[in-house]
């Protein structure tokens, strides 16, 4: 057997080695890839599912009242509230609070009363979110997920290599067969993977890009131009003067008149700058990457950064997340992203069934030959 293996041409030996690696790595690491993909499919519709589960969050007028924001921050910042997302007419019409321990709070836009408090311990969607982003393992799980992402990319590319047909045989190699079982599962695995490979590659590559965001930004900005987002301005105040949130909101909105203010937080002690995340017309990122900073009194704009004015490399970096979650291109792309989350599980199942059925056939052949005189 060893001599026969050595007699194979180098290309056939390479192909055999890649096929072995593709099979066994796919069966092992493909399980994690499938779990991440399935959770991503559900999370594509996170907001709709949340409104369906919690109808008390719907039916409000999406109005950002400065007095209500002040009340929420005063009440909840001492309890770990880090930032607040403003009510959005095209999203959740309530205030959303993000806590340092991972909890999320939802407050009525009319008076700031608490409508819902969620945590991954008691909320299935947030649990799925943690599973999808760090495999429930915190920072270590996040890094493990990055390794899984690279392995997944390797599986997709080796699968493409193993499928690649001779000239004129493309359509024949794309055909899905009904039987026999070994041929059926192999053809379904290969053809389904190749037909939907561009979409799955895009979603997987953007997922890896999110995990290694700093490296991705450096690479893209080096090649296509751009740089880091501007640093928050630093301006100290001798005492923690009260914040005129009504005026602060108005000044921040006027600084970027074609943007929607999305998120803010209480200023740090001794800091006069209040920052806002905003989404300018033309931005893909659903959470916005434009920035506005104003002083506590709301009388001065300290910084206004329009993310659409950046060079291509920086804008490409900020397109990674919306491409991954299906936030661009309308409903058709969103459903396509949701479909892509089902593909790793489908490839895992068809790959396993092919291996299992082929193993059974080989065992039957050995048994049959063993009975021959």
Helices and strands as residue ranges (DSSP letters): H 2-7, H 10-43, H 46-53, G 55-57, H 66-76, G 77-79, E 81-85, E 95-99, E 104-107, E 114-118, H 124-134, H 138-163, H 170-174, H 181-195, H 197-211, H 213-224, H 245-255, E 259-264, E 273-280, E 290-295, E 301-305, G 307-309, H 312-325, H 331-370
